[in-house]
């Protein structure tokens, strides 16, 4: 009886087992698999947490609504506010991770170790190498940011009138829901990759990218939504006071209006001894309220995301163009 041990399939047939990735895509995944897998695992954990919190929120939301606004606010403060703030802070880190830990290390690491010279001498052009590198990282970024944004948005929407007092134009909501996180993450990835191309040292590239994320958040904090939509207007006679804000809307500005249509500051005549006489002398006849409706939020987000995405694609294209024409 033969006691020979059977050879593995690859030895018997001379063929390798089937593999999803081959060639350069497999090499890129192999090089950065630790970062890619970490991002995917963290994304999965974050999505599970937010979907569970959504389930918890729905559990107390309907009973609290039936007991009136006061009970609803009390319940939201206890069960909703802190956990949602923590999740919003976690979402704000998505662009940082995409730019600093994916983008900045993508090219600079290979340049620093000399891997790029080895790869591009094995019948692979610099352009193809860069395209696969950038494409793989962009795909991972899109998958992770889309999943997190979808989970966060599904958690926020049922109680959108509670978080941040219903102010959906706040940074915690506007920048972390819908298409915005995906576009901003891709922009930071593109900036990080560009820094990695132009700066040979990985730590320096990461530091520059981190500085960009800080400047970006500082410059746009609190003023992003207002430039991407046209505010609606409500006008009341001055005797009736300020118009009521529609449900779900956010306030943009307040004015007083004279008989000729001229605008005056909302506090005009408030500090006068006889406010009514002051308004009569100035000809003020109406109160004007400018606001953004809740139904305007998706359009404003998509407009903002489209502009950010265009900037990201432009930077990625510049990185690819420069890398193809300059020695690495």
C-alpha positions in Angstrom: 0.0 0.0 0.0 1.3 3.4 -0.9 2.0 5.7 2.0 3.0 8.8 -0.1 1.5 12.0 1.2 -0.7 13.8 -1.3 0.9 17.0 -2.6 -1.0 20.3 -2.3 -3.2 21.3 -5.2 -0.8 24.0 -6.3 2.1 21.5 -6.6 0.1 18.8 -8.4 -1.4 21.1 -11.0 1.2 23.8 -11.2 -1.4 26.5 -10.6 -1.9 28.9 -7.7 -5.1 29.0 -5.8 -7.5 31.6 -7.1 -7.0 35.1 -5.6 -9.2 38.2 -5.7 -6.4 40.7 -6.2 -3.5 40.1 -8.6 -0.5 42.1 -9.8 -0.1 45.7 -8.7 -3.5 45.9 -6.8 -2.4 42.9 -4.7 1.0 44.6 -4.1 -0.6 47.8 -2.9 -3.0 45.9 -0.7 -0.1 43.9 0.7 1.9 47.0 1.4 -0.9 48.9 3.2 -3.0 46.0 4.5 -2.5 47.0 8.1 -3.9 50.5 7.6 -6.7 49.3 5.3 -7.8 46.5 7.5 -7.7 48.8 10.6 -9.9 51.4 8.8 -12.4 48.7 7.8 -12.6 47.2 11.3 -12.9 50.6 13.0 -15.7 51.5 10.5 -17.5 48.3 11.2 -17.3 48.8 14.9 -18.4 52.5 14.6 -21.4 51.5 12.4 -22.5 48.8 14.8 -22.3 51.2 17.7 -24.3 53.9 16.0 -27.0 51.5 14.7 -27.4 50.2 18.2 -27.7 53.7 19.6 -30.3 54.4 16.9 -32.3 51.4 18.2 -32.0 52.7 21.7 -33.0 56.2 20.7 -36.1 54.9 18.9 -37.0 53.0 22.0 -37.4 56.1 24.2 -38.2 58.6 21.6 -41.9 57.8 20.9 -42.9 57.3 24.5 -41.2 60.6 25.4 -43.0 62.5 22.6 -46.4 61.3 23.8 -45.7 63.0 27.2 -45.1 66.5 25.7 -42.1 68.7 24.9 -40.8 69.0 28.5 -40.6 65.2 29.0 -39.0 64.8 25.5 -36.3 67.4 26.3 -35.5 65.7 29.6 -35.2 62.3 28.0 -33.1 63.5 25.2 -30.7 65.2 27.6 -30.2 62.0 29.6 -30.1 59.4 26.8 -29.2 61.3 23.7 -27.0 64.3 24.1 -23.7 63.0 25.5 -23.6 59.8 23.3 -24.4 61.8 20.2 -21.8 64.4 21.0 -19.2 61.6 21.3 -20.3 60.1 18.0 -20.1 63.6 16.3 -16.5 63.9 17.6 -15.7 60.5 16.3 -17.1 61.5 12.8 -14.9 64.6 12.8 -11.8 62.3 13.0 -12.7 60.5 9.8 -11.0 63.2 7.5 -8.0 63.2 9.9 -7.5 59.5 9.6 -8.0 59.6 5.8 -5.5 62.4 5.4 -2.8 61.7 8.0 -2.8 57.9 8.2 -3.8 56.9 4.7 -2.9 59.8 2.4 0.3 61.0 3.9 1.9 57.6 4.2 0.7 56.3 0.8 3.6 57.6 -1.4 6.1 59.0 1.1 6.6 55.6 2.7 7.7 54.1 -0.6 9.9 57.0 -1.4 11.5 56.9 2.0 12.2 53.2 1.8 13.1 53.2 -1.9 10.3 50.8 -2.8 9.1 52.9 -5.6 12.4 52.5 -7.5 12.1 48.7 -7.2 8.5 48.6 -8.3 8.8 50.9 -11.3 11.8 48.9 -12.7 9.6 45.8 -12.9 7.8 46.8 -16.1 5.4 49.0 -14.1 5.2 52.7 -15.0 5.1 55.4 -12.4 1.7 56.5 -13.7 0.2 53.1 -13.3 1.8 52.7 -9.8 0.4 56.0 -8.7 -3.0 55.4 -10.2 -3.4 52.1 -8.4 -2.1 53.5 -5.1 -4.4 56.5 -5.2 -7.4 54.5 -6.5 -7.1 51.8 -3.8 -6.8 54.4 -1.0 -9.7 56.4 -2.4 -11.9 53.3 -2.6 -11.2 52.4 1.0 -11.9 56.0 2.0 -15.2 56.1 0.2 -16.4 52.8 1.6 -15.5 53.7 5.2 -16.8 57.3 5.1 -20.0 56.4 3.3 -20.8 53.6 5.8 -20.1 55.8 8.8 -22.1 58.8 7.4 -25.1 56.5 6.6 -25.1 55.1 10.1 -24.7 58.5 11.7 -27.4 60.1 9.6 -29.8 57.2 10.3 -29.3 57.8 14.0 -29.7 61.6 13.8 -32.7 61.9 11.6 -35.4 60.5 14.0 -34.5 63.0 16.6 -33.1 65.8 14.4 -35.2 68.4 16.3 -33.5 67.6 19.6 -29.8 67.5 18.9 -28.1 70.9 19.1 -31.6 72.4 19.8 -32.6 71.4 16.2 -29.8 73.6 14.7 -29.0 71.3 11.8 -26.6 74.0 10.4 -24.2 73.4 13.3 -20.9 71.8 12.4 -21.7 68.6 14.4 -24.7 67.9 12.1 -24.1 69.5 8.8 -20.5 68.3 8.4 -21.1 64.8 9.6 -24.3 63.7 7.8 -25.2 63.0 4.2 -22.5 63.3 1.4 -20.4 65.8 3.2 -18.1 63.4 5.3 -17.3 61.4 2.1 -16.2 64.5 0.1 -14.2 66.0 3.0 -12.5 62.7 3.7 -11.5 62.4 0.0 -10.2 66.0 0.1 -8.0 65.2 3.1 -6.8 62.0 1.5 -5.8 63.9 -1.6 -4.0 66.6 0.4 -2.2 63.9 2.3 -1.2 62.0 -0.8 0.1 65.3 -2.4 2.2 66.0 0.7 3.6 62.5 0.5 4.6 63.0 -3.1 6.3 66.4 -2.6 7.8 65.6 0.9 10.0 62.6 1.1 9.8 62.0 4.8 6.6 60.3 6.1 6.5 62.1 9.5 6.9 65.5 7.9 4.1 64.7 5.4 1.9 63.6 8.2 2.6 66.7 10.2 1.8 69.0 7.2 -1.5 67.1 6.6 -2.4 67.3 10.2 -1.8 71.1 10.0 -4.1 71.3 7.0 -6.9 69.5 8.9 -6.6 72.0 11.8 -6.6 75.0 9.5 -9.5 73.6 7.5 -11.7 73.1 10.6 -10.7 76.5 12.0 -11.5 78.5 8.9 -14.8 76.8 8.2 -16.1 76.4 11.7 -19.6 77.7 12.2 -19.9 79.3 8.7 -20.1 76.5 6.2 -23.9 76.1 5.4 -24.8 79.8 4.9 -23.0 80.2 1.6 -24.6 77.2 -0.1 -28.3 78.1 0.0 -30.6 81.1 -0.4 -32.4 82.0 2.9 -36.2 82.3 2.8 -38.0 85.3 4.2 -41.0 85.9 6.5 -42.3 89.4 7.2 -44.7 90.5 9.9 -46.2 93.9 10.7 -44.2 95.5 13.5 -47.2 95.4 15.8 -47.3 91.6 15.6 -43.7 91.1 16.5 -41.1 88.8 15.1 -42.5 86.0 12.8 -42.4 82.5 14.2 -39.8 80.1 12.9 -41.2 77.2 10.8 -40.8 73.7 12.2 -37.4 72.3 11.6 -36.0 75.6 10.2 -32.9 77.4 11.4 -32.6 81.1 11.9 -30.3 83.0 9.5 -30.8 86.7 10.3 -33.4 89.2 11.7 -34.1 92.7 10.4 -36.6 95.5 10.8 -38.0 97.1 7.6 -39.1 100.7 6.9 -41.9 101.8 4.6 -39.4 102.2 1.7 -38.1 98.6 2.0 -34.9 99.7 3.8 -33.4 97.2 6.3 -32.5 98.2 9.8 -30.8 96.1 12.5 -33.1 93.9 14.6 -32.3 95.8 17.8 -33.1 99.2 16.3 -35.0 101.3 18.9 -34.9 98.6 21.5 -32.8 100.7 23.9 -34.8 103.9 23.4 -37.0 105.4 26.1 -40.0 105.2 23.8 -39.3 102.4 21.2 -42.7 102.9 19.5 -42.0 106.6 18.9 -38.5 105.8 17.6 -39.8 103.2 15.1 -42.4 105.8 13.9 -39.7 108.4 13.4 -37.6 105.9 11.4 -40.6 104.7 9.5 -40.2 101.1 10.7 -43.3 99.1 9.8 -42.3 95.4 9.7 -40.2 92.6 11.2 -38.2 90.5 8.8 -37.0 86.9 9.5 -34.5 85.1 7.2 -34.2 81.4 7.7 -33.3 78.1 6.1 -35.9 75.4 5.9 -35.2 71.8 6.9 -36.0 70.7 3.3 -33.1 72.9 2.1 -30.5 70.9 4.0 -29.9 68.1 1.4 -29.4 70.6 -1.4 -27.0 72.7 0.6 -25.0 69.6 1.6 -24.8 68.3 -1.9 -23.7 71.7 -3.2 -21.0 71.9 -0.6 -19.9 68.2 -1.1 -19.7 68.7 -4.9 -17.3 71.7 -4.5 -15.2 69.8 -2.0 -15.1 66.7 -4.2 -14.1 68.8 -7.2 -11.2 70.2 -5.2 -10.2 66.6 -4.1 -10.3 65.3 -7.7 -8.2 68.3 -8.9 -5.5 67.6 -6.3 -5.5 63.9 -7.1 -5.2 64.6 -10.8 -2.3 67.1 -10.1 -0.6 64.5 -7.9 -0.9 61.8 -10.6 0.3 64.2 -13.4 3.3 65.4 -11.3 4.3 61.9 -10.3 4.3 60.7 -13.9 6.6 63.4 -15.1 9.1 63.8 -12.2 11.5 61.2 -10.9 10.5 59.7 -7.5 
